[in-house]
Amino acid sequence: MNINDLSPIKQRFYMVFKSTGLSQSEFGKVLGKSQNLISSILNNKRSISGDMIQLLWFKFRVNPEFILHGQRPMFIEKFDINRRIPIIADIPAGDWREWFDSYAAVAGDDYIAAPEVKGDNLFAIRVIGDSMEPLLFEGDILVIDPHKEFMHGLAVVRHNWEYKIRDVERRNAKIGYLHQRSERKYHLCPQNKKYPAEEITSGNETKIYVPVKVISLRDI
């Protein structure tokens, strides 16, 4: 392989690869990609996708601006990575809507700057609908920390693999013979009073995602 035959982006990809000291197989394993894919990129047979740039960011702290434009530094500090947080979905503040498991998502079509927010694997979602007005408006951004444990309050609720945004209160209900076991219930309350509150019973696929910052586009 002659590095001069590669495009500038692939040359910088090669520089990152060499700086890790890993073999192609080891490098690919960290990224969750095959050795064949890494080899194909380095041999000018495959392009570098946005997904790959995001994986380099999350797994090795590679500065995306270095890969894309050659802007130094090559690597950025752990928390500096959160200066550009991927917006990976629009989530309704009203009706349930199908989506996907956000924790597995690594790339977004858009980004939001939030340098003061600290955490790993942060992502953001965009609010649609009016059921959380006047707390949230359509177009507002919620920055989510998938590792933060939910206690109570504003949250993105995944239930039966569908999603919505609500004020959430956790409730425990005793069930069964002599109340020997309990199940977890959540009370979901909109801010806009024209929408009804509801209660759900937690199942295996129920998850509560915790926003750590609300960014109003009216303020930026």
BAFI-3210 file (N, C-alpha, C; in Angstrom, 3 decimals, decimal comma, padded with zeros to 6 digits):
// residues 220
n [1|2|3|4|5|6|7|8|9|10|11|12|13|14|15|16|17|18|19|20|21|22|23|24|25|26|27|28|29|30|31|32|33|34|35|36|37|38|39|40|41|42|43|44|45|46|47|48|49|50|51|52|53|54|55|56|57|58|59|60|61|62|63|64|65|66|67|68|69|70|71|72|73|74|75|76|77|78|79|80|81|82|83|84|85|86|87|88|89|90|91|92|93|94|95|96|97|98|99|100|101|102|103|104|105|106|107|108|109|110|111|112|113|114|115|116|117|118|119|120|121|122|123|124|125|126|127|128|129|130|131|132|133|134|135|136|137|138|139|140|141|142|143|144|145|146|147|148|149|150|151|152|153|154|155|156|157|158|159|160|161|162|163|164|165|166|167|168|169|170|171|172|173|174|175|176|177|178|179|180|181|182|183|184|185|186|187|188|189|190|191|192|193|194|195|196|197|198|199|200|201|202|203|204|205|206|207|208|209|210|211|212|213|214|215|216|217|218|219|220]
n.u [000,830|000,569|000,661|000,396|-001,288|-003,770|-006,826|-007,004|-008,622|-008,553|-005,829|-005,511|-007,056|-005,440|-003,216|-004,326|-004,930|-002,303|-001,223|-002,399|-001,124|-002,169|-003,056|-004,647|-006,803|-007,196|-007,734|-010,087|-011,718|-012,079|-013,612|-015,816|-015,920|-015,076|-011,887|-011,498|-012,944|-011,466|-009,046|-009,886|-010,489|-007,968|-006,663|-007,788|-010,225|-012,687|-014,918|-014,876|-017,274|-019,844|-020,640|-018,327|-016,589|-017,854|-017,588|-014,793|-014,553|-016,024|-014,754|-011,944|-011,496|-010,993|-010,621|-013,259|-013,043|-010,417|-010,252|-012,024|-011,193|-008,541|-007,932|-006,148|-006,241|-005,281|-006,358|-008,781|-009,505|-011,175|-013,685|-014,015|-015,085|-017,758|-018,488|-019,727|-022,645|-024,413|-027,550|-030,016|-032,622|-036,119|-038,430|-041,691|-043,581|-046,080|-048,108|-047,256|-044,402|-042,703|-039,267|-035,775|-033,281|-031,641|-029,215|-027,546|-027,014|-024,709|-024,265|-025,385|-027,705|-027,474|-026,013|-025,482|-024,097|-022,739|-020,738|-020,452|-021,682|-021,114|-020,091|-020,349|-021,051|-023,127|-026,149|-028,552|-031,997|-034,687|-037,500|-040,857|-044,188|-046,751|-047,403|-045,932|-045,748|-046,001|-043,365|-041,605|-040,986|-041,841|-039,068|-037,186|-034,224|-033,196|-030,583|-029,271|-028,170|-027,305|-026,436|-027,298|-029,201|-032,701|-034,787|-037,028|-039,251|-038,719|-038,477|-037,475|-039,440|-039,294|-041,424|-042,675|-041,147|-041,756|-041,818|-041,973|-042,084|-042,295|-043,342|-042,433|-043,433|-042,380|-043,890|-044,572|-046,297|-047,969|-048,498|-049,975|-050,102|-050,688|-049,218|-046,580|-044,841|-043,742|-044,567|-043,372|-044,708|-045,344|-046,272|-047,309|-047,196|-048,450|-047,510|-049,137|-052,460|-054,474|-053,925|-054,201|-053,173|-051,394|-050,898|-048,375|-047,294|-044,237|-042,312|-040,193|-038,999|-039,167|-037,760|-036,252|-035,044|-032,792|-032,844|-030,130|-029,743|-031,602|-032,001|-033,054|-034,046|-034,858|-033,221|-030,701]
n.v [-001,199|002,177|005,126|007,593|007,164|007,242|008,992|012,276|012,033|009,280|008,973|010,260|008,588|006,323|007,307|007,542|004,843|003,700|005,044|003,839|001,450|-001,042|-004,174|-004,719|-006,436|-006,266|-003,535|-003,319|-004,954|-003,484|-001,422|-002,796|-003,776|-005,641|-007,161|-007,294|-005,084|-002,926|-003,368|-003,026|-000,302|000,809|-000,058|001,354|000,513|000,778|003,302|005,802|005,838|007,883|006,588|005,167|007,275|008,266|006,038|005,975|008,280|007,696|005,350|005,694|008,340|010,055|013,054|014,226|016,344|016,226|013,871|014,565|017,120|017,538|018,998|019,732|018,853|015,365|013,510|013,969|015,197|013,260|014,399|016,488|015,459|015,730|018,118|018,129|016,730|013,945|014,238|012,008|011,253|012,119|012,575|012,006|014,278|013,626|011,310|007,799|006,568|004,549|003,704|003,262|001,408|003,632|003,529|001,954|003,476|005,366|007,425|010,472|012,492|015,129|017,590|018,858|021,482|021,214|021,862|021,955|019,796|016,774|013,384|009,952|008,489|010,205|011,325|013,015|014,019|015,274|017,264|016,690|017,801|019,068|018,406|018,731|021,389|024,235|023,567|022,232|022,810|022,189|021,208|021,725|020,501|017,557|016,488|013,368|011,167|007,951|006,382|007,342|006,939|006,755|008,749|010,552|012,759|014,756|012,805|010,483|007,953|004,559|002,126|-000,983|-000,861|001,560|005,168|008,138|011,503|012,608|013,954|012,002|009,787|007,429|004,482|001,927|-001,106|-003,449|-006,833|-010,092|-013,141|-012,438|-010,132|-010,779|-010,195|-007,452|-005,026|-002,621|000,517|003,333|006,681|008,775|012,039|014,718|018,167|019,922|020,468|019,536|017,024|013,647|012,175|009,106|005,675|003,256|-000,156|-001,470|-003,372|-005,960|-004,598|-001,972|001,198|004,006|006,991|009,507|012,958|015,245|017,801|020,500|022,038|024,897|025,928|028,443|029,945|029,924]
n.w [000,000|-000,896|000,712|-000,474|-002,567|-001,533|-000,734|000,858|003,222|003,704|004,045|006,488|008,032|007,898|009,322|011,879|012,383|012,358|014,539|016,720|017,101|016,734|015,164|011,949|012,343|015,146|015,416|013,906|015,494|017,875|016,857|016,115|013,572|010,599|009,830|007,120|006,149|007,208|005,918|003,283|003,208|003,724|001,500|-000,485|-001,526|-000,384|000,830|003,490|005,870|007,448|009,731|010,405|011,052|013,329|015,021|015,320|016,761|019,166|020,109|020,009|020,577|018,463|016,766|014,901|013,093|012,385|010,811|008,737|007,790|008,383|010,607|013,488|017,049|016,485|018,267|020,848|024,151|026,696|027,575|025,859|023,636|023,722|022,611|020,175|019,744|018,589|016,960|016,875|016,382|015,934|018,444|019,626|021,640|022,115|020,802|020,884|019,146|016,771|017,015|017,446|019,268|021,105|022,466|020,987|018,830|016,902|015,198|013,696|011,788|012,180|014,400|017,738|019,639|022,817|024,930|027,694|028,812|030,372|029,956|028,792|025,598|024,923|023,408|021,321|021,039|019,065|019,793|018,820|018,174|020,494|023,104|025,394|025,876|028,056|028,678|026,928|023,468|020,028|018,150|020,088|021,750|023,387|025,349|025,977|028,498|028,382|030,453|032,849|035,754|036,022|038,080|038,690|036,886|033,875|030,939|028,338|027,229|026,586|025,531|024,875|022,568|021,451|021,533|023,595|024,947|028,255|031,483|034,159|036,693|039,018|040,177|042,524|042,563|044,505|043,880|043,289|045,281|048,584|048,223|047,423|045,404|043,365|040,852|038,548|037,964|035,843|035,869|033,423|032,465|030,600|029,809|028,476|028,899|027,292|026,570|027,700|030,854|031,537|032,531|032,676|032,756|033,624|031,371|029,938|027,851|028,502|028,962|030,504|029,467|030,407|030,202|030,255|029,603|028,298|025,243|023,849|020,724|020,375|021,834|020,779]
ca.u [000,000|001,263|-000,228|000,193|-002,365|-005,031|-007,393|-006,594|-009,360|-008,034|-004,485|-005,641|-007,515|-004,235|-002,424|-004,977|-004,709|-000,904|-000,926|-002,915|-000,228|-002,934|-003,151|-005,923|-007,821|-007,451|-008,342|-011,459|-012,464|-012,463|-014,658|-016,941|-015,880|-014,221|-010,548|-011,622|-013,370|-010,326|-008,102|-010,444|-010,324|-006,549|-006,224|-008,503|-011,325|-013,930|-014,919|-015,051|-018,649|-020,086|-020,664|-016,945|-016,047|-018,424|-016,964|-013,452|-014,779|-016,433|-013,864|-010,553|-011,452|-010,423|-011,291|-013,883|-012,549|-009,130|-010,526|-012,717|-010,569|-007,137|-007,780|-005,562|-005,450|-005,810|-007,176|-009,261|-009,679|-012,379|-014,930|-014,135|-015,852|-019,163|-018,747|-020,647|-023,434|-025,274|-028,998|-030,225|-034,028|-037,194|-039,274|-042,918|-044,024|-047,474|-048,392|-046,129|-043,883|-041,617|-037,920|-034,812|-032,567|-030,706|-027,897|-026,727|-026,781|-023,427|-024,163|-026,588|-027,767|-027,220|-025,281|-025,713|-022,927|-023,021|-019,430|-020,461|-022,313|-020,105|-020,613|-019,978|-022,112|-024,250|-026,811|-029,626|-033,211|-035,419|-038,908|-041,904|-045,488|-046,969|-047,999|-045,119|-045,743|-044,936|-042,034|-040,843|-041,662|-041,352|-037,756|-036,237|-033,301|-032,879|-029,334|-029,542|-027,079|-027,903|-025,958|-027,847|-030,359|-033,899|-035,411|-038,358|-039,201|-038,723|-037,774|-037,898|-039,903|-039,433|-042,349|-043,040|-040,350|-042,216|-041,216|-042,572|-041,496|-043,283|-042,983|-042,659|-043,349|-042,264|-044,752|-044,507|-047,595|-047,880|-049,407|-049,744|-050,590|-050,190|-048,285|-045,230|-043,977|-044,187|-044,249|-043,121|-045,581|-044,926|-047,332|-046,805|-048,032|-048,084|-047,630|-050,289|-053,604|-055,419|-053,536|-054,448|-052,124|-051,579|-050,040|-047,898|-046,624|-042,925|-042,035|-038,780|-038,491|-039,365|-036,548|-036,429|-033,833|-032,769|-032,215|-029,250|-029,785|-032,595|-031,497|-034,134|-033,554|-035,223|-032,184|-029,382]
ca.v [000,000|003,461|006,100|008,717|006,825|007,390|010,335|012,898|011,471|007,938|009,145|010,570|007,340|005,493|007,870|007,142|003,403|003,440|005,610|002,966|000,318|-002,283|-004,810|-004,430|-007,246|-005,691|-002,222|-003,576|-005,535|-002,392|-000,658|-003,652|-003,965|-006,755|-006,862|-007,097|-003,713|-002,048|-003,577|-002,445|001,155|001,124|-000,388|002,237|-000,190|001,166|004,670|005,942|006,284|008,669|005,633|004,886|008,474|008,305|004,971|006,446|009,285|007,088|004,287|006,117|009,779|010,713|014,294|014,107|017,399|015,774|012,938|015,222|018,328|017,635|019,954|019,156|017,654|014,109|012,964|014,982|014,707|012,458|015,140|017,393|014,783|016,105|019,419|017,901|015,576|013,573|014,201|010,757|010,952|012,989|011,800|012,767|014,611|013,209|009,903|006,874|006,396|003,574|004,234|002,188|001,490|004,743|003,239|001,340|004,425|006,061|008,499|011,263|013,317|016,498|017,647|020,018|021,791|021,329|021,543|021,887|018,552|015,738|012,026|009,073|008,000|011,127|011,559|013,993|013,816|016,508|017,174|017,029|017,849|020,159|017,938|019,127|022,845|025,201|023,155|021,951|023,166|021,444|021,662|021,723|019,366|016,941|015,727|012,185|010,339|006,620|005,697|007,981|006,230|007,581|008,876|011,078|013,988|014,716|011,622|009,816|006,628|003,489|001,111|-001,841|-000,408|002,846|006,217|009,456|012,352|012,930|013,998|010,618|009,461|005,984|003,959|000,489|-001,688|-004,801|-007,750|-011,492|-013,703|-011,752|-009,094|-011,323|-009,593|-006,127|-004,622|-001,187|001,293|004,712|007,633|009,664|013,225|015,799|019,527|020,506|019,843|018,940|015,633|012,908|011,419|007,668|004,852|002,045|-001,154|-001,748|-004,704|-006,226|-003,660|-000,597|001,889|005,437|007,736|010,727|014,156|015,982|019,196|020,897|023,142|025,503|026,600|029,858|030,622|029,823]
ca.w [000,000|-000,947|001,347|-001,393|-003,485|-000,822|-000,609|002,127|004,360|003,964|004,591|007,908|008,645|008,032|010,409|013,142|012,534|012,719|015,858|017,775|017,289|016,636|013,856|011,297|012,995|016,472|015,191|013,505|016,612|018,765|016,180|015,765|012,125|010,186|009,324|005,676|005,902|007,486|004,824|002,053|003,299|003,624|000,140|-001,406|-002,165|000,277|001,353|004,932|006,096|008,647|010,838|010,781|011,709|014,673|015,802|015,672|017,790|020,418|020,576|020,134|020,825|017,287|016,414|013,569|012,205|011,847|009,725|007,630|007,254|008,766|011,707|014,698|017,244|015,987|019,346|021,769|025,501|026,901|027,655|024,716|022,596|023,826|021,999|019,064|020,145|017,460|017,081|016,153|016,091|016,385|019,347|019,888|022,979|022,170|020,543|020,794|017,789|016,672|016,840|017,585|020,544|020,966|023,027|019,945|017,745|017,014|014,212|013,524|010,604|012,605|015,663|018,580|020,464|024,248|025,515|029,150|029,246|030,510|029,971|027,686|024,705|024,878|022,130|021,461|020,263|018,789|020,187|017,867|018,813|021,442|024,356|026,550|026,023|027,692|029,127|025,712|022,233|018,875|017,706|021,200|021,763|024,670|025,384|026,784|029,018|028,502|031,653|034,043|036,279|036,152|039,392|038,386|036,103|032,415|030,434|027,107|027,650|025,596|026,025|023,736|021,429|020,954|022,335|023,744|025,987|029,280|032,895|034,574|038,116|039,197|041,221|042,726|042,899|045,031|043,203|043,594|046,539|049,779|047,797|047,519|044,390|042,949|039,495|038,487|037,099|035,606|035,557|032,380|032,512|029,677|030,311|027,798|029,551|026,339|026,408|028,945|031,521|031,396|033,368|032,012|033,586|033,043|030,841|029,653|026,862|028,961|029,388|030,720|029,137|031,218|029,619|031,148|029,194|027,305|024,422|023,098|019,524|020,461|022,610|020,141]
c.u [000,865|000,313|-000,520|-000,905|-003,745|-005,523|-006,949|-007,309|-008,822|-006,600|-004,556|-006,184|-006,324|-003,358|-002,999|-004,725|-003,289|-000,589|-001,415|-001,978|-000,921|-002,806|-004,492|-007,059|-008,189|-008,167|-009,822|-012,308|-012,932|-013,635|-015,911|-017,051|-014,910|-012,847|-010,587|-012,033|-012,212|-009,311|-008,587|-010,302|-008,864|-005,990|-007,069|-009,649|-012,681|-013,798|-015,093|-016,426|-018,722|-020,129|-019,253|-016,321|-016,567|-017,823|-015,550|-013,520|-015,061|-015,395|-012,438|-010,399|-010,767|-011,269|-011,927|-013,372|-011,168|-009,355|-011,090|-011,901|-009,095|-006,877|-007,255|-006,309|-006,097|-006,753|-007,595|-009,528|-011,049|-013,656|-015,091|-014,962|-017,312|-019,461|-019,695|-021,391|-024,391|-026,752|-029,470|-031,686|-034,907|-038,148|-040,514|-043,107|-045,471|-047,626|-047,108|-045,681|-042,744|-040,298|-036,967|-034,067|-031,461|-029,313|-026,963|-026,367|-025,470|-023,315|-025,482|-026,538|-027,435|-026,517|-025,685|-024,472|-023,364|-021,752|-019,445|-021,075|-021,273|-020,762|-020,163|-021,223|-023,335|-024,844|-027,944|-030,808|-033,925|-036,904|-039,810|-043,245|-045,554|-047,438|-047,176|-044,977|-046,471|-043,546|-041,106|-041,678|-041,072|-040,049|-036,738|-035,412|-033,111|-031,580|-029,519|-028,238|-027,642|-027,472|-026,588|-029,123|-031,537|-034,406|-036,856|-038,171|-039,206|-037,904|-038,300|-038,210|-039,955|-040,321|-042,877|-042,394|-040,953|-041,856|-042,113|-041,859|-042,599|-042,583|-043,372|-042,490|-043,337|-043,116|-044,567|-045,867|-047,394|-048,919|-049,121|-050,250|-049,900|-049,114|-046,823|-044,303|-044,565|-043,852|-044,114|-044,055|-045,042|-046,152|-046,740|-047,750|-047,560|-048,154|-048,854|-051,548|-054,632|-055,077|-053,733|-053,169|-052,407|-050,624|-049,649|-047,267|-045,335|-042,818|-040,551|-038,171|-038,680|-038,044|-036,854|-035,100|-033,900|-032,109|-031,330|-029,144|-030,903|-032,042|-032,650|-033,543|-033,964|-034,139|-030,830|-029,469]
c.v [001,250|004,522|007,280|008,446|007,018|008,829|010,944|012,321|010,092|007,989|009,419|009,365|006,410|005,990|007,489|005,668|003,104|003,919|004,714|001,805|-001,028|-002,893|-004,438|-005,193|-006,664|-004,350|-002,389|-004,110|-004,457|-001,610|-001,480|-003,895|-005,084|-006,263|-006,603|-005,668|-002,745|-002,146|-002,926|-000,927|001,526|000,812|000,319|001,563|000,171|002,600|004,649|006,556|007,194|007,799|005,341|006,073|008,574|007,223|005,358|007,455|008,627|006,117|004,755|007,606|010,517|011,941|014,156|015,151|017,057|014,851|013,678|016,320|018,486|018,600|019,238|019,640|016,405|013,480|014,102|014,360|014,083|013,283|016,152|016,784|015,234|017,485|019,292|016,603|015,214|013,610|013,026|010,428|012,117|012,129|012,610|013,069|014,172|011,714|009,076|006,747|005,380|004,282|003,067|002,393|002,520|004,418|002,651|002,308|005,170|007,231|009,233|012,040|014,770|016,447|018,901|020,240|021,960|020,996|021,380|020,587|017,438|014,363|011,258|008,660|008,907|011,173|012,541|013,594|015,156|016,303|017,500|016,980|018,893|019,703|018,283|020,638|023,234|024,816|022,928|022,355|022,341|022,057|021,737|020,437|018,876|016,160|014,605|011,524|008,937|005,864|006,247|007,269|007,187|007,567|009,355|012,318|013,758|013,535|011,242|008,376|005,693|002,412|000,331|-001,352|000,792|003,906|007,440|010,184|012,738|013,305|012,656|010,483|007,944|005,541|002,451|-000,018|-003,119|-005,687|-009,170|-011,879|-013,063|-010,726|-009,550|-010,797|-008,253|-005,909|-003,106|-000,531|002,705|005,542|008,670|010,852|014,264|017,143|020,225|019,761|019,266|017,481|014,894|012,318|009,928|006,937|003,605|001,127|-001,562|-003,184|-004,855|-005,203|-002,203|-000,004|003,372|006,125|009,111|011,874|014,843|017,450|019,385|022,106|023,655|026,240|028,063|030,666|030,608|030,319]
c.w [000,000|-000,412|000,426|-002,411|-002,854|-000,867|000,713|003,344|004,712|004,477|006,094|008,685|008,883|009,185|011,771|013,414|013,002|014,135|016,991|018,070|017,190|015,241|013,238|011,970|014,360|016,364|014,821|014,646|017,584|018,176|015,891|014,276|011,785|009,748|007,825|005,341|006,124|006,353|003,533|002,050|003,066|002,237|-000,919|-002,135|-001,569|000,780|002,872|005,182|007,325|009,885|011,326|011,511|013,136|015,565|016,216|016,808|019,143|020,972|020,833|020,445|019,684|016,957|015,023|012,595|011,653|010,659|008,511|006,970|007,623|009,915|012,943|015,935|016,641|017,002|020,269|023,122|025,671|026,850|026,533|023,601|022,588|023,256|020,817|019,342|019,013|017,821|016,235|015,893|016,492|017,213|019,691|021,364|023,154|021,970|020,539|019,336|017,804|016,451|016,932|018,892|020,437|021,484|021,972|018,838|017,966|016,051|014,108|012,219|010,911|013,954|016,419|019,429|021,910|025,011|027,022|029,670|029,240|030,538|028,752|026,899|024,703|023,469|022,382|020,605|020,123|019,096|019,003|018,602|019,916|022,814|025,591|026,664|027,313|028,184|027,942|024,509|021,090|018,371|018,815|021,172|023,195|024,522|026,405|027,217|029,240|029,746|032,934|034,476|036,448|037,584|039,228|037,521|034,610|031,902|029,062|027,492|026,448|026,200|024,830|022,444|020,718|021,980|022,457|024,882|026,960|030,596|033,477|036,084|038,251|040,382|041,314|043,167|043,371|044,337|043,677|044,971|047,737|049,430|047,854|046,422|043,965|041,481|039,484|037,491|036,978|035,237|034,611|032,256|031,499|030,384|029,724|028,254|028,573|026,053|027,728|029,530|031,322|032,314|032,595|033,037|032,897|032,583|030,556|028,709|027,279|029,424|029,500|030,472|029,798|030,452|030,667|030,750|028,171|026,564|023,581|021,899|019,487|021,169|021,936|018,710]
res [m|n|i|n|d|l|s|p|i|k|q|r|f|y|m|v|f|k|s|t|g|l|s|q|s|e|f|g|k|v|l|g|k|s|q|n|l|i|s|s|i|l|n|n|k|r|s|i|s|g|d|m|i|q|l|l|w|f|k|f|r|v|n|p|e|f|i|l|h|g|q|r|p|m|f|i|e|k|f|d|i|n|r|r|i|p|i|i|a|d|i|p|a|g|d|w|r|e|w|f|d|s|y|a|a|v|a|g|d|d|y|i|a|a|p|e|v|k|g|d|n|l|f|a|i|r|v|i|g|d|s|m|e|p|l|l|f|e|g|d|i|l|v|i|d|p|h|k|e|f|m|h|g|l|a|v|v|r|h|n|w|e|y|k|i|r|d|v|e|r|r|n|a|k|i|g|y|l|h|q|r|s|e|r|k|y|h|l|c|p|q|n|k|k|y|p|a|e|e|i|t|s|g|n|e|t|k|i|y|v|p|v|k|v|i|s|l|r|d|i]
***
